[in-house]
Amino acid sequence: MNDFFHIPSDLQNSYFGLIGLHLREALIPVLAGLVVSLPLAQLCVRFRWLYPPLLGVTTILYAIPSLAFFVVLIDYTGMSETTVMIPLSVYSLVVLLPAIVDAVRSVPQETLAAATAMGFGPVRRYLQVQLPIAVPAIIAGLRVATVSSISLVSVGTLIGNQGALGNLLHDASIYNRPVYAVNASVTMAVLAILADAVLVVLRVTLTPWMPRGARSGGQKAAGNGTDATVPAREEAAR
């Protein structure tokens, strides 16, 4: 068991240090992707013609291999964590942007009309009406983006030991120690499961207005819970 948690000295980090580094390199890009996706989604909802080209651009960027991204970015950001996190942020946009746009568009026009009648401007209506109703779909997108990001961080081992736990995969081949690969794979899987569980709990916490059965419905639940939220939101607005 002690051998399982043994970390090669060339990584200059402890087991838990690598876990912290891995989470930082995985979660910051997802957060950055969410922050960028929210205003872009609002623009896509207001200007429908903007959504297809924007989605096309993000899809093309997603198709670019991470190694090619690294080659381009190294001249500007060096062999650093930033070089790893920028491509992951771009990749998260492909998941989050469609999820948020579709969820916001699913809000009934009657709900939007009621919010407008109560004096809600476009920004306030987006933040206080559309986004709360879209929470289940947004969390569903975050779950996919987070798990993918935790997995893809390991590719950073190609640029100077910036892959966190992924560096153990590289060292497993160098030192002929398969236990390092098992350690990295198991730990990343556990981190992905825990992160997914945290997001599920967050979704349940943020949607107390949803029926218990509807909460497990992911993106579909966003539409099911809409009618139940309208009276509560109108009362809160008053």
Backbone as CSV, one residue per row, in Angstrom:
resi,resn,N_x,N_y,N_z,CA_x,CA_y,CA_z,C_x,C_y,C_z
1,MET,0.824,-1.212,0.000,0.000,0.000,0.000,0.857,1.260,0.000
2,ASN,1.956,1.231,0.781,2.856,2.382,0.799,3.464,2.620,-0.573
3,ASP,3.729,1.529,-1.303,4.295,1.655,-2.635,3.301,2.317,-3.586
4,PHE,2.010,2.086,-3.334,0.981,2.667,-4.193,1.003,4.191,-4.118
5,PHE,1.219,4.733,-2.923,1.218,6.176,-2.727,2.605,6.801,-2.883
6,HIS,3.587,6.001,-3.247,4.933,6.532,-3.435,4.989,7.361,-4.712
7,ILE,5.563,8.560,-4.608,5.669,9.468,-5.750,7.142,9.638,-6.109
8,PRO,7.523,9.458,-7.377,8.928,9.634,-7.784,9.436,11.028,-7.437
9,SER,10.677,11.109,-7.055,11.251,12.384,-6.623,11.315,13.408,-7.742
10,ASP,11.355,12.955,-8.999,11.475,13.913,-10.106,10.224,14.768,-10.278
11,LEU,9.104,14.345,-9.693,7.876,15.130,-9.797,7.844,16.263,-8.782
12,GLN,8.722,16.220,-7.799,8.855,17.300,-6.811,7.512,17.660,-6.172
13,ASN,6.757,16.624,-5.819,5.450,16.860,-5.204,5.022,15.618,-4.452
14,SER,4.122,15.796,-3.493,3.566,14.663,-2.764,2.314,14.159,-3.490
15,TYR,1.777,13.064,-3.003,0.564,12.495,-3.604,-0.585,13.497,-3.533
16,PHE,-0.812,14.061,-2.366,-1.907,15.015,-2.215,-1.586,16.339,-2.901
17,GLY,-0.304,16.644,-3.023,0.074,17.834,-3.778,-0.297,17.698,-5.248
18,LEU,-0.097,16.487,-5.800,-0.479,16.241,-7.190,-1.995,16.302,-7.366
19,ILE,-2.723,15.829,-6.354,-4.187,15.907,-6.429,-4.646,17.366,-6.458
20,GLY,-4.069,18.189,-5.595,-4.423,19.603,-5.588,-4.089,20.277,-6.904
21,LEU,-2.911,19.957,-7.446,-2.507,20.522,-8.730,-3.453,20.074,-9.839
22,HIS,-3.833,18.811,-9.801,-4.718,18.272,-10.833,-6.076,18.962,-10.790
23,LEU,-6.618,19.127,-9.595,-7.917,19.787,-9.466,-7.846,21.242,-9.917
24,ARG,-6.751,21.910,-9.598,-6.612,23.304,-10.019,-6.570,23.422,-11.538
25,GLU,-5.803,22.560,-12.173,-5.677,22.623,-13.627,-6.955,22.163,-14.329
26,ALA,-7.786,21.375,-13.641,-9.012,20.877,-14.257,-10.206,21.798,-14.029
27,LEU,-10.325,22.353,-12.823,-11.532,23.098,-12.465,-11.492,24.560,-12.889
28,ILE,-10.313,25.167,-12.864,-10.226,26.570,-13.297,-10.674,26.734,-14.752
29,PRO,-10.265,25.852,-15.685,-10.766,25.980,-17.059,-12.280,25.832,-17.173
30,VAL,-12.863,24.940,-16.377,-14.324,24.780,-16.419,-15.010,26.046,-15.925
31,LEU,-14.467,26.623,-14.855,-15.027,27.874,-14.337,-14.884,28.989,-15.358
32,ALA,-13.720,29.049,-16.003,-13.508,30.067,-17.040,-14.474,29.858,-18.198
33,GLY,-14.682,28.603,-18.586,-15.620,28.319,-19.666,-17.037,28.720,-19.303
34,LEU,-17.421,28.525,-18.042,-18.757,28.921,-17.595,-18.914,30.432,-17.626
35,VAL,-17.900,31.146,-17.143,-17.958,32.612,-17.107,-18.074,33.183,-18.526
36,VAL,-17.383,32.580,-19.477,-17.465,33.045,-20.867,-18.779,32.626,-21.508
37,SER,-19.259,31.437,-21.173,-20.468,30.906,-21.813,-21.726,31.675,-21.436
38,LEU,-21.812,32.149,-20.198,-23.037,32.814,-19.740,-23.382,34.055,-20.568
39,PRO,-22.456,35.012,-20.752,-22.806,36.166,-21.594,-22.966,35.801,-23.067
40,LEU,-22.146,34.839,-23.553,-22.287,34.428,-24.949,-23.649,33.791,-25.193
41,ALA,-24.123,33.020,-24.224,-25.438,32.396,-24.361,-26.541,33.447,-24.431
42,GLN,-26.416,34.490,-23.625,-27.408,35.562,-23.651,-27.422,36.247,-25.018
43,LEU,-26.235,36.474,-25.583,-26.164,37.074,-26.913,-26.787,36.158,-27.960
44,CYS,-26.540,34.857,-27.832,-27.088,33.900,-28.800,-28.605,33.811,-28.696
45,VAL,-29.138,34.000,-27.495,-30.588,33.964,-27.318,-31.232,35.224,-27.895
46,ARG,-30.599,36.347,-27.698,-31.150,37.612,-28.194,-30.967,37.755,-29.699
47,PHE,-29.811,37.299,-30.207,-29.516,37.378,-31.635,-29.328,35.948,-32.166
48,ARG,-30.402,35.346,-32.615,-30.377,33.942,-32.989,-29.393,33.649,-34.119
49,TRP,-29.161,34.608,-34.985,-28.241,34.390,-36.099,-26.806,34.198,-35.627
50,LEU,-26.507,34.618,-34.390,-25.142,34.525,-33.873,-24.792,33.117,-33.412
51,TYR,-25.809,32.339,-33.051,-25.542,31.021,-32.447,-24.866,30.021,-33.404
52,PRO,-25.364,29.823,-34.627,-24.716,28.833,-35.507,-23.239,29.099,-35.785
53,PRO,-22.852,30.347,-36.173,-21.403,30.557,-36.404,-20.574,30.430,-35.143
54,LEU,-21.113,30.868,-33.992,-20.366,30.778,-32.746,-20.174,29.317,-32.342
55,LEU,-21.224,28.529,-32.489,-21.117,27.106,-32.187,-20.158,26.424,-33.151
56,GLY,-20.170,26.866,-34.407,-19.246,26.297,-35.390,-17.798,26.575,-35.044
57,VAL,-17.527,27.789,-34.587,-16.155,28.148,-34.214,-15.674,27.319,-33.031
58,THR,-16.516,27.200,-32.001,-16.112,26.425,-30.827,-15.939,24.945,-31.174
59,THR,-16.763,24.441,-32.081,-16.637,23.039,-32.489,-15.342,22.807,-33.244
60,ILE,-14.977,23.753,-34.108,-13.710,23.636,-34.845,-12.534,23.666,-33.874
61,LEU,-12.595,24.574,-32.892,-11.526,24.643,-31.902,-11.439,23.353,-31.091
62,TYR,-12.604,22.747,-30.809,-12.623,21.490,-30.062,-11.957,20.367,-30.849
63,ALA,-12.037,20.472,-32.187,-11.457,19.429,-33.039,-9.939,19.512,-33.118
64,ILE,-9.373,20.642,-32.687,-7.917,20.792,-32.713,-7.310,19.949,-31.591
65,PRO,-6.377,19.054,-31.895,-5.755,18.236,-30.839,-5.059,19.110,-29.804
66,SER,-5.097,18.678,-28.565,-4.488,19.463,-27.484,-2.991,19.668,-27.722
67,LEU,-2.330,18.686,-28.320,-0.894,18.828,-28.585,-0.625,19.977,-29.542
68,ALA,-1.479,20.141,-30.548,-1.328,21.259,-31.477,-1.540,22.587,-30.760
69,PHE,-2.503,22.620,-29.841,-2.719,23.818,-29.025,-1.453,24.143,-28.242
70,PHE,-0.849,23.130,-27.647,0.356,23.339,-26.841,1.474,23.950,-27.676
71,VAL,1.645,23.432,-28.876,2.726,23.911,-29.752,2.552,25.397,-30.041
72,VAL,1.311,25.808,-30.279,1.042,27.215,-30.574,1.218,28.092,-29.333
73,LEU,0.741,27.610,-28.188,0.726,28.428,-26.979,2.079,28.521,-26.282
74,ILE,2.933,27.531,-26.462,4.209,27.518,-25.739,5.025,28.779,-26.011
75,ASP,4.944,29.310,-27.230,5.699,30.532,-27.553,5.226,31.728,-26.746
76,TYR,3.982,31.673,-26.264,3.409,32.817,-25.553,3.311,32.589,-24.041
77,THR,2.967,31.406,-23.640,2.757,31.132,-22.215,3.806,30.193,-21.623
78,GLY,4.705,29.684,-22.465,5.762,28.808,-21.971,5.235,27.445,-21.552
79,MET,6.115,26.660,-20.948,5.719,25.320,-20.483,5.153,25.449,-19.078
80,SER,3.951,25.986,-18.997,3.341,26.296,-17.707,1.935,25.716,-17.615
81,GLU,1.330,25.878,-16.446,-0.040,25.424,-16.254,-1.000,26.157,-17.189
82,THR,-0.718,27.410,-17.457,-1.595,28.202,-18.324,-1.717,27.568,-19.698
83,THR,-0.626,27.019,-20.203,-0.636,26.370,-21.511,-1.584,25.179,-21.525
84,VAL,-1.721,24.519,-20.400,-2.640,23.386,-20.296,-4.071,23.863,-20.125
85,MET,-4.263,24.913,-19.345,-5.618,25.336,-18.992,-6.340,26.068,-20.113
86,ILE,-5.629,26.754,-20.984,-6.297,27.473,-22.071,-7.054,26.525,-23.005
87,PRO,-6.431,25.447,-23.502,-7.204,24.520,-24.348,-8.387,23.893,-23.609
88,LEU,-8.213,23.581,-22.326,-9.310,22.986,-21.572,-10.479,23.963,-21.430
89,SER,-10.169,25.241,-21.294,-11.230,26.256,-21.228,-12.001,26.311,-22.542
90,VAL,-11.270,26.240,-23.647,-11.913,26.253,-24.963,-12.783,25.011,-25.146
91,TYR,-12.267,23.860,-24.746,-13.023,22.618,-24.886,-14.320,22.657,-24.073
92,SER,-14.272,23.280,-22.907,-15.473,23.340,-22.063,-16.578,24.176,-22.702
93,LEU,-16.192,25.140,-23.542,-17.196,25.969,-24.212,-18.112,25.138,-25.099
94,VAL,-17.554,24.108,-25.738,-18.346,23.288,-26.652,-19.468,22.570,-25.909
95,VAL,-19.233,22.238,-24.653,-20.246,21.557,-23.845,-21.199,22.559,-23.203
96,LEU,-20.646,23.624,-22.635,-21.454,24.547,-21.842,-22.311,25.480,-22.679
97,LEU,-21.785,25.983,-23.777,-22.532,26.960,-24.568,-23.851,26.393,-25.104
98,PRO,-23.855,25.224,-25.757,-25.147,24.688,-26.224,-26.095,24.359,-25.070
99,ALA,-25.549,23.866,-23.966,-26.397,23.510,-22.825,-27.120,24.736,-22.282
100,ILE,-26.389,25.835,-22.139,-27.000,27.048,-21.585,-27.967,27.674,-22.581
101,VAL,-27.585,27.733,-23.844,-28.461,28.331,-24.855,-29.772,27.567,-24.958
102,ASP,-29.697,26.245,-25.051,-30.913,25.435,-25.173,-31.789,25.558,-23.927
103,ALA,-31.147,25.605,-22.753,-31.913,25.705,-21.512,-32.619,27.058,-21.406
104,VAL,-31.925,28.122,-21.758,-32.524,29.456,-21.674,-33.644,29.614,-22.696
105,ARG,-33.444,29.042,-23.875,-34.484,29.128,-24.900,-35.732,28.339,-24.522
106,SER,-35.579,27.356,-23.640,-36.718,26.523,-23.262,-37.649,27.205,-22.272
107,VAL,-37.240,28.349,-21.736,-38.109,29.078,-20.804,-39.344,29.574,-21.555
108,PRO,-40.552,29.275,-21.079,-41.781,29.662,-21.794,-41.882,31.171,-21.992
109,GLN,-42.459,31.540,-23.127,-42.633,32.954,-23.428,-43.564,33.631,-22.420
110,GLU,-44.504,32.854,-21.872,-45.409,33.429,-20.876,-44.644,33.892,-19.636
111,THR,-43.621,33.102,-19.257,-42.808,33.471,-18.103,-42.021,34.741,-18.382
112,LEU,-41.456,34.830,-19.580,-40.694,36.026,-19.952,-41.601,37.248,-20.034
113,ALA,-42.803,37.056,-20.561,-43.738,38.175,-20.663,-44.143,38.662,-19.277
114,ALA,-44.355,37.733,-18.341,-44.716,38.115,-16.977,-43.576,38.888,-16.318
115,ALA,-42.337,38.449,-16.539,-41.185,39.147,-15.964,-41.050,40.545,-16.552
116,THR,-41.276,40.670,-17.856,-41.195,41.982,-18.509,-42.285,42.908,-17.985
117,ALA,-43.471,42.358,-17.765,-44.577,43.165,-17.249,-44.300,43.675,-15.843
118,MET,-43.487,42.942,-15.095,-43.140,43.373,-13.736,-41.938,44.304,-13.721
119,GLY,-41.463,44.716,-14.908,-40.397,45.696,-14.980,-38.994,45.124,-15.086
120,PHE,-38.880,43.842,-15.359,-37.561,43.232,-15.505,-36.960,43.648,-16.852
121,GLY,-35.731,44.185,-16.818,-35.005,44.461,-18.041,-34.369,43.183,-18.568
122,PRO,-33.731,43.233,-19.752,-33.140,42.032,-20.342,-32.118,41.347,-19.436
123,VAL,-31.234,42.146,-18.813,-30.187,41.553,-17.978,-30.783,40.954,-16.710
124,ARG,-31.654,41.706,-16.051,-32.267,41.209,-14.817,-33.134,39.978,-15.091
125,ARG,-33.842,39.997,-16.205,-34.679,38.856,-16.570,-33.807,37.626,-16.832
126,TYR,-32.681,37.827,-17.460,-31.758,36.714,-17.752,-31.190,36.129,-16.466
127,LEU,-30.772,37.018,-15.546,-30.117,36.559,-14.318,-31.102,36.005,-13.296
128,GLN,-32.291,36.602,-13.188,-33.210,36.238,-12.114,-34.350,35.313,-12.548
129,VAL,-34.555,35.159,-13.832,-35.648,34.299,-14.296,-35.125,33.152,-15.161
130,GLN,-34.425,33.496,-16.245,-34.032,32.460,-17.193,-32.958,31.524,-16.634
131,LEU,-31.899,32.096,-16.066,-30.826,31.246,-15.555,-31.275,30.334,-14.408
132,PRO,-32.025,30.835,-13.414,-32.474,29.920,-12.352,-33.300,28.748,-12.879
133,ILE,-34.153,29.002,-13.864,-34.948,27.925,-14.429,-34.063,26.958,-15.214
134,ALA,-32.968,27.479,-15.766,-32.069,26.659,-16.586,-31.015,25.929,-15.762
135,VAL,-31.025,26.099,-14.444,-29.985,25.502,-13.596,-29.784,24.005,-13.833
136,PRO,-30.837,23.183,-13.901,-30.600,21.746,-14.108,-29.806,21.442,-15.369
137,ALA,-30.128,22.132,-16.467,-29.410,21.889,-17.719,-27.978,22.410,-17.639
138,ILE,-27.779,23.534,-16.966,-26.432,24.086,-16.826,-25.563,23.147,-15.998
139,ILE,-26.104,22.638,-14.905,-25.350,21.701,-14.071,-25.035,20.427,-14.852
140,ALA,-25.972,19.973,-15.684,-25.717,18.791,-16.502,-24.529,19.033,-17.435
141,GLY,-24.456,20.217,-18.027,-23.307,20.548,-18.869,-22.018,20.642,-18.074
142,LEU,-22.115,21.216,-16.880,-20.931,21.312,-16.022,-20.418,19.930,-15.626
143,ARG,-21.300,18.990,-15.426,-20.877,17.632,-15.053,-20.040,17.012,-16.163
144,VAL,-20.503,17.158,-17.392,-19.759,16.603,-18.525,-18.419,17.317,-18.691
145,ALA,-18.445,18.656,-18.625,-17.217,19.429,-18.817,-16.201,19.146,-17.717
146,THR,-16.664,18.992,-16.487,-15.751,18.762,-15.360,-15.078,17.406,-15.458
147,VAL,-15.856,16.374,-15.721,-15.279,15.031,-15.834,-14.291,14.963,-17.004
148,SER,-14.645,15.583,-18.120,-13.742,15.596,-19.273,-12.449,16.333,-18.958
149,SER,-12.572,17.463,-18.259,-11.401,18.255,-17.920,-10.464,17.501,-16.984
150,ILE,-11.019,16.800,-16.008,-10.197,16.018,-15.079,-9.408,14.956,-15.833
151,SER,-10.004,14.407,-16.853,-9.316,13.400,-17.663,-8.249,14.015,-18.554
152,LEU,-8.568,15.151,-19.179,-7.667,15.732,-20.173,-6.446,16.432,-19.577
153,VAL,-6.497,16.771,-18.305,-5.331,17.413,-17.681,-4.081,16.563,-17.842
154,SER,-4.243,15.247,-17.839,-3.090,14.350,-17.912,-2.276,14.540,-19.176
155,VAL,-2.873,15.116,-20.223,-2.141,15.351,-21.466,-1.023,16.365,-21.247
156,GLY,-1.149,17.185,-20.212,-0.133,18.196,-19.928,1.233,17.621,-19.614
157,THR,1.312,16.315,-19.390,2.621,15.694,-19.125,3.545,15.811,-20.326
158,LEU,2.971,16.129,-21.493,3.787,16.269,-22.706,4.588,17.555,-22.721
159,ILE,4.257,18.504,-21.850,4.980,19.781,-21.866,5.620,20.051,-20.509
160,GLY,6.568,19.281,-20.145,7.349,19.568,-18.949,6.657,19.301,-17.643
161,ASN,6.109,18.113,-17.468,5.512,17.715,-16.194,4.394,18.646,-15.732
162,GLN,3.549,19.072,-16.656,2.404,19.918,-16.301,1.099,19.123,-16.304
163,GLY,1.201,17.790,-16.238,0.014,16.956,-16.295,-0.489,16.501,-14.949
164,ALA,0.093,17.041,-13.850,-0.337,16.671,-12.492,-0.291,15.152,-12.321
165,LEU,-1.427,14.537,-12.037,-1.437,13.080,-11.867,-1.046,12.350,-13.144
166,GLY,-1.243,13.001,-14.279,-0.845,12.397,-15.547,0.650,12.173,-15.648
167,ASN,1.421,12.922,-14.867,2.871,12.718,-14.876,3.252,11.317,-14.391
168,LEU,2.403,10.738,-13.552,2.661,9.380,-13.070,2.566,8.364,-14.210
169,LEU,1.711,8.649,-15.201,1.615,7.753,-16.355,2.928,7.751,-17.130
170,HIS,3.520,8.940,-17.241,4.812,9.055,-17.927,5.908,8.344,-17.149
171,ASP,5.913,8.540,-15.848,6.942,7.909,-15.018,6.771,6.393,-14.958
172,ALA,5.545,5.912,-15.138,5.323,4.470,-15.137,6.079,3.791,-16.266
173,SER,6.159,4.469,-17.410,6.898,3.895,-18.536,8.402,4.091,-18.378
174,ILE,8.808,5.212,-17.783,10.238,5.481,-17.619,10.862,4.514,-16.611
175,TYR,10.215,4.342,-15.478,10.765,3.510,-14.405,10.258,2.061,-14.441
176,ASN,9.420,1.761,-15.439,8.847,0.423,-15.551,8.111,0.031,-14.258
177,ARG,7.275,0.955,-13.795,6.516,0.740,-12.563,5.026,0.903,-12.881
178,PRO,4.354,-0.166,-13.263,2.920,-0.083,-13.594,2.075,0.472,-12.451
179,VAL,2.568,0.339,-11.208,1.785,0.824,-10.079,1.552,2.325,-10.174
180,TYR,2.477,3.060,-10.792,2.286,4.504,-10.960,1.084,4.775,-11.878
181,ALA,0.964,3.994,-12.941,-0.156,4.161,-13.871,-1.480,3.812,-13.197
182,VAL,-1.457,2.751,-12.393,-2.673,2.364,-11.663,-3.059,3.460,-10.679
183,ASN,-2.077,3.993,-9.981,-2.307,5.075,-9.023,-2.972,6.258,-9.710
184,ALA,-2.395,6.699,-10.837,-2.922,7.860,-11.547,-4.336,7.597,-12.054
185,SER,-4.561,6.441,-12.646,-5.866,6.129,-13.235,-6.952,6.042,-12.168
186,VAL,-6.648,5.344,-11.082,-7.641,5.191,-10.011,-7.952,6.538,-9.356
187,THR,-6.910,7.313,-9.102,-7.113,8.607,-8.441,-7.921,9.556,-9.309
188,MET,-7.619,9.602,-10.611,-8.386,10.477,-11.503,-9.833,10.032,-11.602
189,ALA,-10.073,8.738,-11.611,-11.445,8.236,-11.652,-12.208,8.626,-10.390
190,VAL,-11.553,8.502,-9.248,-12.191,8.869,-7.979,-12.482,10.369,-7.944
191,LEU,-11.546,11.177,-8.411,-11.759,12.627,-8.443,-12.939,12.980,-9.337
192,ALA,-13.045,12.314,-10.482,-14.152,12.582,-11.398,-15.487,12.217,-10.757
193,ILE,-15.529,11.085,-10.077,-16.771,10.654,-9.413,-17.159,11.617,-8.301
194,LEU,-16.175,12.042,-7.501,-16.464,12.972,-6.406,-16.922,14.327,-6.933
195,ALA,-16.260,14.813,-7.978,-16.649,16.097,-8.558,-18.067,16.025,-9.117
196,ASP,-18.394,14.921,-9.765,-19.739,14.740,-10.303,-20.768,14.709,-9.178
197,ALA,-20.437,14.036,-8.078,-21.353,13.957,-6.938,-21.583,15.338,-6.325
198,VAL,-20.533,16.136,-6.230,-20.664,17.491,-5.688,-21.602,18.322,-6.555
199,LEU,-21.497,18.186,-7.868,-22.361,18.949,-8.769,-23.811,18.485,-8.673
200,VAL,-24.013,17.202,-8.455,-25.378,16.706,-8.262,-25.993,17.307,-7.001
201,VAL,-25.211,17.333,-5.924,-25.687,17.930,-4.673,-25.965,19.422,-4.876
202,LEU,-25.101,20.093,-5.634,-25.299,21.514,-5.919,-26.588,21.738,-6.687
203,ARG,-26.864,20.869,-7.648,-28.105,20.996,-8.425,-29.329,20.840,-7.534
204,VAL,-29.303,19.860,-6.654,-30.432,19.641,-5.743,-30.606,20.833,-4.804
205,THR,-29.480,21.392,-4.352,-29.533,22.537,-3.437,-30.096,23.779,-4.116
206,LEU,-29.736,23.982,-5.377,-30.150,25.184,-6.098,-31.545,25.078,-6.678
207,THR,-32.124,23.888,-6.659,-33.464,23.715,-7.244,-34.431,23.094,-6.241
208,PRO,-34.633,23.747,-5.091,-35.583,23.202,-4.106,-37.018,23.237,-4.598
209,TRP,-37.282,24.053,-5.624,-38.624,24.175,-6.172,-39.009,23.015,-7.082
210,MET,-38.035,22.161,-7.433,-38.327,21.053,-8.328,-38.826,19.841,-7.557
211,PRO,-39.790,19.094,-8.107,-40.217,17.837,-7.489,-39.038,16.880,-7.398
212,ARG,-39.038,16.017,-6.401,-37.917,15.110,-6.187,-37.640,14.254,-7.412
213,GLY,-38.681,13.742,-8.052,-38.492,12.895,-9.217,-37.947,13.664,-10.398
214,ALA,-38.330,14.934,-10.526,-37.886,15.725,-11.672,-36.434,16.102,-11.568
215,ARG,-35.883,16.154,-10.341,-34.489,16.564,-10.171,-33.528,15.604,-10.838
216,SER,-33.909,14.370,-10.961,-33.023,13.369,-11.564,-33.128,13.350,-13.073
217,GLY,-33.904,14.250,-13.637,-34.131,14.224,-15.066,-33.163,15.033,-15.871
218,GLY,-32.139,15.659,-15.239,-31.117,16.398,-15.975,-31.704,17.584,-16.702
219,GLN,-31.377,17.681,-18.000,-31.808,18.812,-18.784,-33.318,18.811,-18.967
220,LYS,-33.944,17.615,-19.032,-35.380,17.540,-19.213,-36.110,18.159,-18.047
221,ALA,-35.492,18.106,-16.889,-36.141,18.637,-15.699,-36.309,20.138,-15.753
222,ALA,-35.460,20.810,-16.528,-35.544,22.267,-16.608,-36.905,22.681,-17.136
223,GLY,-37.396,21.960,-18.155,-38.705,22.281,-18.692,-39.824,21.883,-17.761
224,ASN,-39.677,20.726,-17.065,-40.727,20.241,-16.184,-40.940,21.158,-14.991
225,GLY,-39.874,21.811,-14.532,-39.986,22.603,-13.322,-40.364,24.038,-13.561
226,THR,-40.566,24.421,-14.825,-40.776,25.821,-15.134,-42.072,26.361,-14.540
227,ASP,-43.184,25.653,-14.771,-44.471,26.169,-14.331,-44.527,26.315,-12.823
228,ALA,-43.841,25.429,-12.107,-43.889,25.484,-10.647,-43.147,26.681,-10.104
229,THR,-42.227,27.213,-10.881,-41.400,28.302,-10.372,-42.006,29.667,-10.641
230,VAL,-42.909,29.730,-11.600,-43.405,31.047,-12.006,-44.085,31.778,-10.871
231,PRO,-45.051,31.169,-10.143,-45.706,31.914,-9.055,-44.721,32.362,-7.989
232,ALA,-43.773,31.489,-7.655,-42.808,31.837,-6.609,-41.958,33.014,-7.037
233,ARG,-41.564,33.041,-8.306,-40.698,34.128,-8.768,-41.471,35.429,-8.890
234,GLU,-42.750,35.322,-9.301,-43.559,36.536,-9.388,-43.774,37.125,-7.995
235,GLU,-44.006,36.243,-7.022,-44.193,36.721,-5.646,-42.916,37.344,-5.113
236,ALA,-41.766,36.737,-5.419,-40.491,37.288,-4.970,-40.223,38.629,-5.610
237,ALA,-40.621,38.777,-6.861,-40.378,40.031,-7.564,-41.179,41.165,-6.945
238,ARG,-42.386,40.826,-6.442,-43.188,41.879,-5.807,-42.564,42.371,-4.512
